[in-house]
Amino acid sequence: MLVLALAATQPALAQPLADESIEPADPREEVEVPEDTELGPVVTIEDITISGNTTQEDVIRRALPIAPGDTLKQSDKRLRDARFKVLSLGYFADVQVAMRKGSQRGRVIIDVTVVERGTFVLNRLWFGHSDFAHYWLGADVGDRNLLGLGVVGGLAMIYASDGEIEPRGQAPEPQWAGEVRLGKERIGGTRWGVMTSLSLVRGSDYYFVDDPTGRHADAFSYRRFGGRLGVSFDATPLTRVTALFRAETITHQLNPFFSEREWLDPGESQVATVGLMLDRDTRPEPILPHRGSRVTVRFELGAKPIYGNDYDFASLLAHYEYWHPVRGGRDAIGIRFDGGIVSDGTPRFDRLFASDINPMLTPRALGLVLSNASPLVSLRDADDMPRISTAGALAAVEYAARLFRGSGKRRVYGGDLFLSVGAWGMSDSGASFDHARPDGTPIDLYVDTGIRVDTDWGIFELTVANALGRLR
């Protein structure tokens, strides 16, 4: 599996003392700074210099939480935040922030030195085989810094061939989907950003029918066309709040008798939503994290009073991860939680699919269903697991062992070996089951292991879950 992480490896803050009474031998010598305290004399920033960049300098300056004229202490957390914020742009393999004496006592100059990394990235590479789609192939590519202007762009396309669910069922049709994205994380010198996307999906999904011969699956075709708009505001250097807007048209060929049961209005329908997302990321190394945390919460509301909307629903999705370094920071223990809940009126494609929760299943790609494989379970029968539901969660513990860290001279920045174990489950409420409806809430084990390698083109994952998702 090939996925992208949008930031770079980050070493400890380089911040020598700047008091004139102390003359440092090397103004860039690393000094360990307490994380939760602010020490040292009060100084005023006289100037900020930036070096090592081909990216436009104002893009970097707008990301900094400090500016000439600011007054702060030598261990002010804004200096640590400055590194994280510049690194989170995703344009640099390394960022060093150092302090040196200014033109007079009490004044300092901040030196920001960056090491550029390639900003053209392969976000996703889709390929695999299943009974539902004999093969699929696609890619999601992007550039985080078009022409050095801080503009984000992306293009994704995928094609999946037809397949056969069951001999008695109608075979799914070929599927394809495409998406274009464009945005800017900082507009002018403000904390505001914007991201837009436009997508078209021609898909095929399946549902289950009971007849005198038993239960079997039938496929139905559908089309989705719509756009999204996100307007973001950086509340702090590490916290972003985004207002979300979506408009989409759904057209399907599902038998009207089954339409309501499968959570779709007959024929053509409109989805219009507003939402809000909070993202706080304190990981110094977002790609191969060994310390810090990230929390993301997204709420979305679709109501018929919203212009053109045919559905009344709400959804809440959350992600949390925390990393604690061990063995002197070479390895790390992490905990992870992913969960979501949606209301009963939520349309089919906004509900939680088992593959959204369990990484050992083939994930949806641009919304396309690529496999009908049942989960690999050990505590319950696979037939007890719902396929689509209104609530689900995954909780896992992971051990990440550092294999190597590089300078990026060969376009490789690091690699980790990891083992992840946990539990996942989906609620029976509002669920779609392949077979008989079970009693209770299905919960089962999740295990994955493999290698992650950070490169100039993205992060390569050679894992057990990755292999299962491409061959089942």
KOLSEGU-713922 format. One record per residue: residue in one letter; x, y, z of N, C-alpha, C in turn. Coordinates in pm, whole numbers, padded with zeros to 5 digits, always signed. Layout:
AXYZXYZXYZ...
//
This chain:
M+00085-00119+00000+00000+00000+00000+00088+00123+00000L+00055+00222-00076+00131+00344-00082+00044+00457-00034V+00085+00523+00073+00008+00634+00124+00101+00749+00148L+00046+00868+00165+00125+00987+00183+00108+01044+00321A+00216+01082+00384+00208+01163+00504+00264+01299+00466L+00202+01408+00512+00229+01539+00455+00320+01623+00544A+00420+01564+00602+00518+01643+00675+00648+01566+00678A+00750+01622+00742+00881+01563+00733+00940+01532+00869T+01051+01455+00868+01119+01420+00991+01174+01544+01058Q+01161+01554+01191+01196+01675+01261+01285+01647+01381P+01413+01686+01380+01498+01668+01496+01470+01772+01601A+01541+01762+01715+01515+01851+01827+01548+01995+01792L+01483+02089+01860+01500+02232+01834+01643+02276+01861A+01702+02343+01765+01836+02400+01784+01818+02544+01830Q+01855+02572+01956+01833+02706+02010+01940+02741+02112P+02053+02796+02071+02156+02836+02165+02114+02958+02243L+02186+02985+02352+02156+03101+02434+02196+03227+02360A+02124+03338+02392+02150+03463+02320+02187+03578+02412D+02201+03553+02540+02240+03659+02633+02382+03704+02601E+02407+03834+02593+02539+03886+02557+02645+03845+02657S+02604+03813+02782+02701+03774+02883+02756+03635+02858I+02696+03559+02767+02740+03425+02734+02769+03420+02585E+02889+03384+02550+02927+03381+02409+02931+03236+02362P+02831+03185+02294+02830+03046+02251+02937+03020+02145A+03000+02903+02153+03102+02868+02056+03039+02844+01919D+02924+02783+01919+02854+02753+01793+02711+02800+01806P+02669+02904+01735+02533+02957+01752+02424+02860+01710R+02460+02745+01652+02358+02647+01614+02370+02519+01696E+02447+02523+01804+02461+02405+01888+02327+02369+01951E+02289+02240+01947+02159+02196+02000+02159+02204+02152V+02053+02261+02206+02034+02270+02350+01897+02216+02382E+01888+02125+02477+01759+02069+02515+01678+02173+02591V+01556+02198+02546+01470+02300+02605+01354+02232+02675P+01324+02265+02801+01209+02205+02869+01082+02230+02790E+00997+02124+02779+00879+02134+02696+00772+02225+02753D+00760+02232+02885+00646+02300+02947+00685+02425+03024T+00808+02474+03006+00849+02593+03079+00909+02693+02981E+00914+02819+03020+00975+02924+02941+01082+02989+03027L+01209+02972+02987+01322+03017+03065+01401+03122+02989G+01495+03187+03062+01586+03278+02997+01536+03422+02998P+01624+03514+02959+01587+03655+02957+01486+03687+02848V+01417+03799+02866+01323+03846+02764+01402+03915+02654V+01371+03878+02529+01441+03935+02414+01338+03980+02311T+01383+04066+02221+01299+04114+02111+01358+04065+01979I+01272+04012+01894+01318+03963+01763+01346+04083+01673E+01472+04096+01636+01514+04205+01548+01486+04171+01401D+01512+04044+01365+01494+04003+01226+01480+03852+01221I+01424+03801+01113+01417+03657+01087+01478+03632+00950T+01581+03548+00945+01644+03513+00818+01603+03372+00778I+01589+03349+00650+01550+03218+00598+01651+03178+00492S+01699+03054+00501+01799+03007+00405+01771+02862+00368G+01827+02820+00254+01813+02683+00208+01688+02657+00125N+01610+02760+00098+01480+02739+00034+01480+02778-00112T+01399+02702-00190+01358+02745-00323+01212+02787-00320T+01140+02741-00218+01003+02787-00194+01004+02937-00167Q+00904+03007-00216+00898+03151-00193+00905+03182-00044E+00987+03279-00010+01014+03308+00131+00889+03350+00207D+00797+03420+00142+00678+03466+00214+00588+03350+00254V+00595+03237+00179+00519+03119+00218+00567+03068+00352I+00699+03067+00373+00756+03022+00500+00726+03123+00611R+00742+03250+00582+00718+03352+00684+00573+03351+00733R+00479+03326+00643+00339+03324+00684+00309+03205+00775A+00390+03099+00764+00368+02982+00849+00425+03001+00988L+00517+03095+01005+00581+03115+01135+00487+03185+01233P+00483+03139+01359+00400+03206+01461+00472+03324+01526I+00591+03359+01476+00667+03471+01529+00700+03566+01415A+00732+03692+01450+00763+03792+01349+00856+03896+01411P+00932+03969+01327+01016+04076+01380+00934+04174+01464G+00992+04210+01578+00923+04299+01672+00858+04227+01787D+00839+04094+01777+00780+04017+01887+00879+04010+02003T+00824+04012+02124+00903+03996+02246+00871+03861+02308L+00977+03787+02346+00957+03654+02400+01078+03613+02482K+01062+03502+02558+01175+03445+02630+01246+03345+02541Q+01373+03314+02576+01454+03233+02487+01397+03092+02468S+01322+03042+02566+01264+02907+02552+01114+02913+02524D+01067+03026+02471+00926+03042+02441+00878+02928+02350K+00761+02873+02382+00711+02759+02304+00681+02798+02160R+00670+02925+02131+00646+02967+01993+00763+02930+01902L+00885+02921+01961+00999+02878+01882+00986+02731+01844R+00941+02647+01937+00918+02506+01904+00803+02495+01804D+00698+02573+01826+00586+02571+01733+00628+02616+01593A+00726+02705+01586+00772+02755+01457+00826+02640+01373R+00905+02553+01433+00959+02438+01359+00847+02347+01311F+00755+02315+01404+00647+02223+01370+00561+02279+01257K+00534+02410+01265+00446+02470+01167+00509+02472+01028V+00637+02504+01020+00704+02505+00890+00715+02362+00836L+00747+02267+00922+00755+02128+00879+00620+02075+00833S+00513+02120+00898+00380+02070+00862+00335+02117+00724L+00405+02214+00665+00375+02253+00527+00397+02135+00432G+00488+02044+00471+00515+01927+00388+00617+01953+00278Y+00680+02071+00278+00773+02105+00171+00918+02071+00206F+00947+02041+00334+01085+02035+00379+01115+01904+00451A+01237+01853+00426+01284+01733+00495+01333+01767+00634D+01380+01889+00655+01430+01931+00787+01414+02082+00801V+01392+02124+00922+01385+02267+00955+01462+02289+01085Q+01554+02383+01085+01628+02421+01205+01598+02566+01239V+01568+02591+01366+01544+02727+01413+01649+02758+01519A+01729+02862+01497+01835+02899+01590+01826+03048+01620M+01885+03086+01734+01882+03224+01780+02025+03276+01796R+02051+03398+01749+02182+03460+01768+02165+03608+01806K+02276+03665+01851+02272+03803+01899+02235+03900+01788G+02161+04003+01826+02126+04108+01733+02221+04224+01741S+02176+04342+01697+02264+04460+01689+02290+04522+01825Q+02210+04489+01925+02232+04544+02058+02175+04448+02163R+02211+04473+02289+02171+04386+02398+02018+04376+02404G+01968+04252+02423+01824+04230+02435+01754+04210+02302R+01829+04216+02192+01771+04195+02060+01837+04072+01996V+01757+03991+01926+01809+03867+01867+01763+03855+01723I+01836+03773+01651+01800+03738+01513+01768+03589+01510I+01654+03554+01452+01614+03414+01439+01653+03365+01300D+01733+03257+01296+01773+03197+01169+01691+03071+01146V+01620+03067+01034+01542+02949+00995+01610+02887+00873T+01660+02765+00891+01728+02695+00783+01644+02574+00743V+01610+02564+00616+01525+02455+00569+01601+02370+00468V+01560+02244+00460+01610+02151+00359+01489+02107+00277E+01489+02146+00152+01373+02118+00066+01360+01967+00039R+01237+01922+00031+01210+01787-00017+01117+01798-00137G+01109+01693-00217+01019+01696-00332+00875+01711-00287T+00803+01798-00350+00663+01820-00311+00565+01748-00403F+00614+01690-00514+00528+01606-00597+00519+01470-00531V+00398+01426-00501+00382+01307-00419+00278+01212-00480L+00296+01086-00448+00200+00982-00484+00121+00951-00358N+00001+01009-00347-00079+00992-00227-00130+00849-00211R-00177+00791-00319-00230+00655-00316-00196+00586-00448L-00173+00456-00440-00160+00372-00559-00255+00255-00539W-00358+00248-00623-00460+00144-00609-00438+00035-00712F-00429-00089-00668-00429-00203-00758-00464-00327-00676G-00528-00424-00741-00563-00545-00670-00661-00630-00748H-00710-00736-00682-00800-00832-00744-00898-00883-00640S-01023-00904-00682-01123-00967-00595-01231-01027-00684D-01323-01103-00622-01435-01157-00699-01528-01047-00746F-01536-00938-00670-01626-00829-00705-01573-00748-00822A-01442-00729-00827-01375-00660-00939-01252-00742-00974H-01251-00797-01095-01141-00885-01132-01007-00815-01121Y-01004-00684-01144-00883-00605-01118-00924-00460-01104W-00840-00384-01036-00857-00238-01033-00719-00174-01034L-00714-00053-01090-00587+00018-01105-00615+00168-01103G-00537+00239-01025-00555+00384-01018-00448+00449-00935A-00445+00581-00935-00345+00656-00860-00402+00791-00819D-00348+00842-00709-00379+00975-00660-00246+01048-00647V-00224+01150-00730-00100+01225-00728-00130+01371-00693G-00028+01440-00642-00050+01579-00605+00081+01653-00589D+00069+01782-00572+00183+01868-00545+00145+01961-00431R+00223+01957-00325+00193+02038-00207+00241+02181-00219N+00316+02211-00326+00376+02344-00335+00400+02379-00481L+00292+02395-00557+00302+02423-00699+00380+02550-00725L+00488+02537-00803+00571+02651-00844+00625+02728-00724G+00633+02662-00607+00684+02729-00487+00591+02834-00431L+00463+02832-00472+00368+02936-00432+00284+02895-00312G+00303+02775-00260+00221+02730-00148+00082+02685-00190V+00062+02662-00320-00066+02614-00372-00065+02462-00373V-00175+02401-00326-00187+02257-00320-00276+02211-00435G-00230+02111-00511-00310+02057-00620-00306+01906-00619G-00409+01842-00675-00412+01697-00677-00505+01645-00784L-00476+01524-00833-00558+01456-00933-00560+01308-00900A-00680+01248-00897-00694+01106-00867-00786+01042-00970M-00749+00920-01015-00832+00846-01110-00817+00697-01080I-00926+00621-01098-00923+00478-01078-01023+00410-01171Y-00985+00290-01218-01075+00208-01299-01077+00068-01239A-01199+00010-01227-01216-00126-01176-01300-00205-01276S-01253-00324-01313-01326-00406-01410-01450-00466-01345D-01531-00530-01426-01648-00599-01372-01603-00727-01302G-01698-00791-01235-01669-00914-01161-01796-00994-01141E-01790-01092-01054-01905-01176-01026-01915-01199-00876I-02029-01157-00817-02045-01174-00673-02080-01319-00641E-02192-01366-00696-02239-01503-00681-02304-01544-00813P-02302-01674-00845-02361-01716-00974-02505-01674-00991R-02584-01667-00880-02725-01631-00894-02748-01480-00895G-02645-01404-00863-02661-01260-00853-02623-01189-00982Q-02676-01069-01000-02639-00986-01115-02495-00939-01097A-02412-00956-01197-02271-00921-01186-02253-00769-01181P-02158-00719-01104-02131-00576-01103-02072-00529-01235E-02093-00403-01266-02043-00345-01391-01907-00281-01366P-01833-00252-01475-01707-00179-01457-01731-00046-01386Q-01632-00003-01307-01644+00121-01230-01527+00213-01262W-01550+00342-01249-01442+00438-01259-01477+00563-01179A-01376+00637-01141-01398+00759-01064-01279+00853-01083G-01303+00982-01069-01198+01082-01081-01223+01199-00987E-01116+01263-00947-01127+01378-00856-01013+01476-00884V-01044+01605-00880-00942+01710-00888-00953+01797-00763R-00836+01843-00713-00831+01925-00592-00740+02044-00614L-00775+02155-00551-00693+02275-00559-00719+02358-00434G-00612+02413-00377-00631+02494-00257-00505+02566-00217K-00519+02645-00113-00406+02720-00057-00422+02724+00094E-00316+02681+00165-00326+02670+00311-00319+02805+00380R-00253+02902+00319-00247+03037+00373-00277+03137+00262I-00380+03219+00279-00417+03320+00181-00356+03453+00226G-00265+03507+00142-00198+03630+00180-00119+03611+00309G-00122+03707+00395-00053+03697+00522-00145+03659+00636T-00260+03600+00605-00360+03570+00707-00348+03426+00754R-00431+03389+00851-00438+03252+00900-00543+03170+00825W-00604+03228+00723-00712+03163+00651-00658+03084+00533G-00724+02973+00504-00690+02891+00388-00817+02840+00322V-00801+02782+00202-00917+02731+00129-00876+02607+00050M-00966+02511+00039-00944+02390-00040-01073+02354-00110T-01066+02321-00238-01184+02282-00315-01157+02151-00387S-01262+02076-00416-01247+01953-00493-01374+01929-00573L-01359+01857-00684-01470+01821-00771-01451+01674-00808S-01556+01592-00794-01542+01449-00819-01661+01395-00899L-01632+01290-00976-01733+01218-01053-01708+01069-01034V-01813+00997-00993-01802+00854-00964-01906+00779-01045R-01863+00677-01117-01955+00585-01185-01930+00448-01126G-02012+00410-01028-01984+00292-00949-02087+00182-00959S-02057+00073-00889-02146-00042-00881-02133-00100-00742D-02244-00120-00674-02244-00177-00540-02342-00293-00539Y-02357-00359-00426-02443-00476-00421-02530-00476-00296Y-02640-00552-00302-02731-00569-00190-02780-00713-00193F-02847-00754-00086-02884-00895-00074-03035-00914-00086V-03072-01019-00158-03211-01048-00189-03244-01189-00140D-03360-01201-00075-03410-01332-00033-03518-01376-00131D-03504-01497-00184-03607-01553-00270-03620-01703-00239P-03709-01774-00306-03728-01917-00274-03601-02001-00286T-03504-01954-00363-03380-02032-00378-03278-02000-00271G-03309-01902-00186-03214-01864-00081-03177-01717-00089R-03067-01682-00024-03020-01543-00021-02901-01529-00114H-02907-01427-00201-02796-01402-00291-02782-01252-00312A-02670-01214-00375-02637-01073-00394-02671-01028-00535D-02723-00908-00548-02744-00842-00675-02669-00710-00675A-02620-00671-00791-02549-00545-00803-02640-00437-00858F-02607-00312-00831-02678-00199-00892-02576-00091-00925S-02602-00017-01031-02512+00090-01075-02559+00224-01019Y-02466+00315-01006-02500+00449-00956-02398+00550-01009R-02436+00676-00999-02346+00785-01036-02352+00892-00927R-02235+00944-00894-02226+01054-00797-02143+01166-00859F-02195+01287-00851-02123+01403-00901-02139+01516-00801G-02027+01574-00761-02039+01681-00663-01908+01751-00635G-01916+01850-00549-01799+01928-00512-01797+01956-00363R-01678+01988-00314-01657+02022-00174-01578+02151-00163L-01604+02223-00055-01532+02346-00024-01497+02346+00123G-01371+02372+00154-01328+02385+00292-01261+02518+00315V-01303+02590+00417-01243+02718+00454-01182+02700+00592S-01049+02712+00601-00979+02681+00726-00926+02806+00794F-00906+02793+00926-00849+02900+01007-00753+02837+01107D-00629+02887+01110-00530+02836+01205-00548+02906+01338A-00621+02840+01430-00647+02900+01561-00518+02915+01640T-00427+02817+01629-00293+02824+01686-00198+02763+01583P-00066+02773+01605+00026+02713+01508+00005+02563+01487L-00055+02494+01585-00073+02349+01575-00218+02307+01567T-00311+02402+01561-00454+02371+01562-00524+02441+01447R-00598+02363+01369-00669+02418+01253-00818+02384+01264V-00902+02484+01238-01047+02466+01235-01093+02491+01092T-01177+02400+01038-01219+02410+00899-01371+02401+00888A-01429+02496+00819-01572+02490+00785-01587+02415+00653L-01681+02319+00649-01696+02231+00534-01831+02251+00466F-01831+02247+00334-01953+02259+00256-01948+02155+00143R-02063+02089+00118-02067+01986+00015-02199+01989-00058A-02195+01967-00188-02316+01952-00270-02292+01837-00366E-02390+01744-00375-02370+01623-00454-02503+01573-00509T-02498+01518-00630-02614+01455-00692-02589+01305-00703I-02687+01224-00660-02678+01079-00666-02787+01027-00760T-02748+00946-00857-02842+00881-00948-02811+00732-00947H-02914+00649-00927-02888+00505-00918-02996+00425-00992Q-02963+00297-01017-03054+00206-01085-03103+00097-00991L-03101+00124-00863-03148+00027-00765-03299+00008-00778N-03343-00117-00770-03486-00148-00774-03559-00064-00669P-03663+00013-00707-03733+00099-00611-03782+00024-00487F-03811-00105-00501-03859-00184-00388-03751-00193-00279F-03622-00190-00320-03512-00202-00224-03448-00067-00192S-03493+00039-00259-03428+00168-00246-03426+00218-00102E-03540+00219-00037-03546+00270+00100-03467+00182+00196R-03473+00051+00174-03400-00041+00260-03249-00019+00251E-03202+00027+00134-03060+00049+00114-03022+00196+00131W-03112+00276+00193-03084+00414+00237-03052+00507+00121L-03131+00496+00014-03121+00588-00098-03261+00626-00144D-03283+00755-00172-03408+00797-00233-03415+00743-00375P-03533+00707-00423-03546+00650-00559-03495+00747-00665G-03435+00690-00769-03394+00769-00885-03280+00864-00855E-03308+00994-00869-03207+01097-00847-03235+01172-00718S-03132+01200-00641-03148+01274-00516-03028+01366-00496Q-03048+01464-00407-02945+01565-00379-02898+01553-00235V-02767+01570-00216-02708+01576-00083-02639+01710-00068A-02675+01785+00035-02611+01913+00064-02584+01918+00214T-02460+01947+00252-02423+01943+00393-02336+02063+00429V-02336+02093+00558-02240+02186+00618-02171+02111+00731G-02050+02149+00762-01978+02076+00865-01867+02159+00926L-01803+02098+01025-01693+02164+01096-01591+02057+01135M-01463+02087+01116-01357+01993+01149-01251+02061+01234L-01205+01990+01338-01097+02037+01424-00980+01941+01410D-00861+01996+01387-00741+01913+01371-00628+01976+01453R-00578+01899+01551-00464+01944+01630-00354+01838+01624D-00236+01878+01579-00126+01785+01556-00001+01836+01627T+00046+01761+01728+00166+01800+01802+00282+01704+01777R+00271+01619+01675+00378+01523+01646+00494+01594+01575P+00616+01589+01629+00729+01649+01559+00761+01577+01429E+00728+01448+01418+00754+01370+01298+00622+01308+01251P+00540+01382+01178+00408+01330+01139+00414+01209+01047I+00524+01187+00974+00528+01075+00880+00560+00945+00952L+00667+00943+01030+00704+00828+01111+00710+00874+01256P+00595+00896+01319+00593+00959+01452+00649+00868+01561H+00725+00929+01653+00774+00859+01771+00741+00937+01898R+00674+01048+01886+00629+01126+02002+00518+01220+01957G+00442+01272+02054+00337+01367+02021+00202+01300+01997S+00104+01380+01960-00032+01328+01942-00101+01404+01830R-00211+01344+01785-00297+01411+01688-00441+01375+01718V-00528+01475+01712-00671+01452+01729-00745+01525+01617T-00838+01454+01555-00920+01510+01447-01065+01474+01474V-01151+01573+01471-01294+01553+01491-01368+01624+01378R-01460+01553+01314-01536+01613+01203-01684+01588+01223F-01761+01695+01217-01907+01687+01227-01968+01739+01098E-02069+01665+01047-02134+01704+00922-02285+01693+00938L-02356+01791+00888-02501+01797+00902-02565+01815+00765G-02660+01728+00735-02741+01742+00615-02887+01754+00656A-02952+01862+00621-03092+01885+00660-03169+01934+00538K-03292+01894+00529-03373+01930+00412-03390+02080+00394P-03390+02162+00501-03394+02306+00478-03273+02360+00401I-03159+02285+00405-03045+02326+00323-03084+02310+00177Y-03055+02407+00097-03106+02413-00040-03082+02284-00117G-03189+02224-00168-03180+02109-00256-03155+01977-00189N-03144+01973-00056-03109+01848+00011-03231+01758+00028D-03214+01627+00002-03324+01531+00015-03310+01442+00138Y-03209+01467+00221-03185+01380+00336-03170+01462+00463D-03220+01407+00573-03197+01463+00706-03102+01369+00780F-02980+01414+00808-02886+01326+00877-02772+01407+00939A-02697+01340+01024-02580+01398+01087-02476+01288+01105S-02349+01325+01099-02242+01229+01119-02132+01291+01204L-02066+01207+01283-01955+01250+01368-01844+01147+01356L-01728+01189+01310-01612+01102+01293-01497+01156+01377A-01417+01067+01437-01308+01110+01524-01187+01020+01505H-01069+01080+01518-00942+01007+01515-00853+01061+01625Y-00787+00969+01698-00691+01010+01801-00573+00915+01799E-00453+00970+01809-00334+00888+01824-00236+00959+01917Y-00163+00878+01991-00063+00931+02085+00059+00842+02081W+00178+00904+02078+00303+00831+02066+00395+00864+02182H+00447+00759+02247+00539+00776+02360+00672+00712+02323P+00782+00789+02326+00912+00732+02288+00966+00636+02393V+01032+00530+02347+01101+00435+02435+01239+00408+02376R+01324+00347+02456+01462+00317+02415+01532+00444+02365G+01519+00550+02444+01586+00674+02410+01533+00742+02286G+01409+00711+02248+01348+00774+02132+01366+00696+02004R+01443+00587+02007+01460+00508+01885+01331+00436+01847D+01258+00388+01947+01132+00319+01923+01019+00399+01988A+00896+00354+01965+00782+00426+02022+00665+00330+02041I+00584+00358+02141+00458+00288+02162+00346+00388+02135G+00254+00348+02050+00144+00438+02014+00009+00375+02042I-00088+00459+02070-00226+00415+02081-00307+00491+01976R-00408+00423+01924-00486+00481+01815-00633+00447+01835F-00717+00546+01806-00862+00525+01808-00923+00590+01686D-01006+00514+01614-01085+00567+01504-01229+00525+01526G-01321+00619+01516-01460+00586+01538-01553+00683+01471G-01677+00640+01456-01776+00727+01396-01917+00681+01426I-02008+00775+01416-02150+00746+01434-02229+00836+01341V-02333+00781+01277-02419+00857+01188-02563+00830+01226S-02651+00919+01188-02792+00905+01221-02861+00809+01125D-02983+00767+01160-03056+00669+01080-03087+00719+00939G-03106+00850+00922-03143+00903+00791-03027+00924+00696T-02906+00880+00734-02786+00904+00653-02791+00825+00523P-02763+00887+00407-02763+00813+00281-02653+00707+00279R-02670+00610+00193-02585+00491+00189-02435+00524+00188F-02393+00614+00102-02250+00635+00083-02185+00713+00196D-02265+00772+00285-02211+00842+00402-02213+00754+00527R-02268+00635+00517-02267+00542+00630-02129+00480+00645L-02108+00412+00756-01980+00350+00783-01976+00210+00722F-01881+00188+00634-01857+00056+00578-01754-00016+00666A-01762-00148+00669-01666-00225+00748-01523-00194+00704S-01504-00171+00575-01369-00142+00525-01320-00003+00567D-01410+00084+00612-01368+00213+00667-01311+00198+00806I-01351+00091+00876-01312+00070+01016-01197-00029+01027N-01203-00137+00952-01106-00246+00963-01002-00235+00852P-00875-00201+00883-00773-00186+00779-00738-00316+00709M-00784-00431+00760-00754-00559+00696-00849-00590+00581L-00947-00502+00557-01037-00516+00444-00999-00419+00334T-01040-00448+00212-01011-00361+00098-01082-00227+00117P-01010-00116+00130-01076+00012+00152-01146+00062+00026R-01249+00143+00046-01311+00210-00069-01212+00308-00130A-01213+00318-00262-01124+00409-00333-01209+00512-00407L-01198+00639-00368-01282+00746-00423-01429+00709-00413G-01464+00632-00311-01602+00591-00287-01640+00460-00351L-01556+00403-00437-01589+00278-00505-01570+00157-00413V-01667+00065-00416-01655-00063-00346-01582-00159-00438L-01469-00214-00391-01383-00296-00475-01382-00443-00436S-01442-00477-00322-01440-00616-00277-01562-00643-00191N-01607-00768-00192-01716-00808-00104-01668-00914-00004A-01536-00919+00020-01480-01018+00112-01527-00992+00255S-01550-01099+00329-01587-01090+00469-01463-01064+00554P-01480-01004+00672-01364-00984+00759-01301-01116+00801L-01170-01111+00822-01100-01225+00882-01119-01214+01033V-01194-01304+01090-01229-01293+01231-01182-01417+01306S-01164-01402+01437-01121-01513+01519-01212-01538+01637L-01291-01439+01677-01376-01454+01794-01520-01487+01757R-01561-01451+01637-01698-01474+01593-01697-01522+01450D-01810-01573+01404-01824-01612+01265-01829-01487+01177A-01768-01495+01060-01765-01379+00970-01905-01333+00933D-02001-01425+00932-02137-01388+00896-02201-01297+00999D-02141-01288+01118-02197-01204+01223-02157-01057+01207M-02073-01027+01112-02023-00892+01098-02108-00812+00999P-02159-00697+01040-02232-00613+00944-02138-00554+00841R-02192-00528+00724-02113-00469+00617-02120-00318+00617I-02238-00264+00646-02260-00120+00652-02340-00092+00778S-02304+00013+00851-02375+00039+00977-02373+00188+01009T-02434+00221+01122-02440+00360+01167-02336+00393+01272A-02261+00293+01321-02159+00319+01422-02051+00212+01415G-01927+00253+01437-01816+00158+01437-01693+00223+01496A-01598+00139+01538-01477+00192+01601-01364+00091+01592L-01243+00141+01596-01121+00061+01603-01032+00120+01711A-00980+00036+01801-00884+00077+01903-00764-00015+01892A-00644+00041+01887-00525-00040+01866-00406+00017+01941V-00312-00072+01971-00183-00036+02029-00075-00078+01930E+00023+00009+01910+00126-00018+01810+00265+00003+01868Y+00355-00086+01831+00497-00068+01865+00572-00042+01735A+00641+00070+01729+00717+00108+01610+00865+00109+01644A+00944+00030+01572+01089+00021+01592+01161+00088+01476R+01249+00180+01508+01322+00251+01403+01420+00157+01335L+01410+00148+01203+01505+00071+01124+01621+00159+01080F+01590+00279+01030+01696+00370+00988+01638+00509+00970R+01725+00609+00971+01691+00745+00936+01799+00794+00841G+01757+00859+00733+01852+00905+00632+01844+01055+00613S+01934+01105+00533+01940+01248+00506+01850+01289+00391G+01801+01190+00317+01718+01221+00200+01797+01242+00074K+01932+01224+00081+02013+01245-00038+01977+01147-00148R+01929+01029-00108+01883+00931-00206+01731+00924-00208R+01669+01032-00164+01523+01045-00164+01454+00946-00071V+01528+00897+00029+01471+00811+00132+01505+00873+00267Y+01404+00891+00351+01423+00965+00476+01419+00878+00600G+01359+00761+00592+01355+00677+00711+01266+00556+00691G+01276+00463+00787+01193+00344+00782+01168+00289+00920D+01049+00233+00943+01010+00174+01071+00952+00036+01049L+00977-00053+01144+00910-00182+01152+00806-00172+01262F+00682-00217+01237+00578-00198+01337+00492-00324+01353L+00431-00332+01470+00333-00435+01502+00216-00366+01570S+00095-00388+01517-00025-00323+01570-00129-00429+01603V-00186-00422+01724-00292-00515+01765-00404-00434+01829G-00526-00482+01814-00638-00410+01873-00768-00482+01849A-00875-00408+01863-01010-00462+01844-01091-00364+01762W-01186-00417+01685-01274-00333+01605-01414-00391+01613G-01511-00308+01582-01648-00354+01586-01742-00255+01520M-01863-00303+01486-01966-00219+01427-02098-00250+01495S-02179-00149+01512-02308-00165+01579-02408-00238+01490D-02498-00313+01554-02606-00379+01481-02714-00281+01437S-02721-00166+01502-02827-00070+01473-02810-00013+01333G-02914-00023+01251-02909+00030+01115-02806-00039+01029A-02778-00169+01055-02671-00238+00987-02724-00321+00870S-02633-00347+00777-02660-00436+00665-02576-00561+00682F-02639-00679+00688-02569-00804+00711-02573-00892+00588D-02467-00968+00570-02462-01061+00458-02558-01177+00480H-02578-01216+00607-02661-01332+00636-02753-01298+00753A-02778-01394+00840-02873-01371+00948-02823-01264+01044R-02917-01185+01095-02883-01078+01188-02840-01138+01322P-02721-01102+01373-02674-01159+01498-02731-01089+01619D-02706-01146+01735-02742-01083+01862-02619-01011+01917G-02640-00891+01973-02529-00818+02033-02450-00740+01931T-02345-00671+01978-02260-00590+01892-02135-00668+01855P-02113-00696+01729-01995-00774+01689-01866-00698+01719I-01773-00764+01785-01641-00709+01813-01539-00818+01784D-01430-00781+01720-01329-00882+01694-01190-00819+01690L-01089-00905+01668-00950-00864+01679-00900-00804+01548Y-00801-00719+01562-00731-00658+01449-00581-00674+01473V-00508-00723+01374-00363-00740+01384-00301-00699+01250D-00193-00623+01258-00121-00587+01137+00027-00571+01172T+00112-00600+01077+00255-00582+01095+00319-00558+00960G+00434-00491+00960+00500-00463+00835+00602-00353+00848I+00637-00294+00735+00741-00192+00727+00684-00067+00662R+00718+00049+00718+00685+00178+00656+00816+00247+00619V+00822+00299+00496+00942+00368+00448+00901+00505+00394D+00962+00609+00447+00934+00747+00405+01028+00785+00292T+00970+00825+00180+01050+00865+00064+01003+01001+00013D+01075+01049-00087+01041+01177-00147+00906+01173-00217W+00858+01054-00251+00733+01042-00327+00616+01003-00240G+00637+00981-00114+00531+00937-00025+00582+00830+00069I+00492+00765+00138+00532+00661+00231+00484+00525+00181F+00577+00432+00168+00547+00297+00123+00516+00211+00244E+00407+00135+00238+00371+00043+00346+00367-00099+00290L+00454-00183+00338+00456-00325+00305+00404-00399+00426T+00274-00425+00431+00211-00477+00551+00118-00593+00518V+00083-00667+00623-00011-00777+00609-00147-00725+00564A-00197-00619+00629-00327-00562+00593-00329-00513+00449N-00217-00455+00406-00204-00407+00268-00223-00522+00170A-00156-00634+00196-00166-00749+00106-00307-00806+00104L-00368-00819+00222-00505-00874+00229-00603-00786+00152G-00585-00654+00161-00676-00562+00095-00666-00562-00056R-00561-00624-00111-00543-00625-00256-00573-00761-00318L-00592-00863-00234-00606-00998-00287-00736-01067-00246R-00825-00998-00172-00948-01063-00126-01069-00988-00184
//
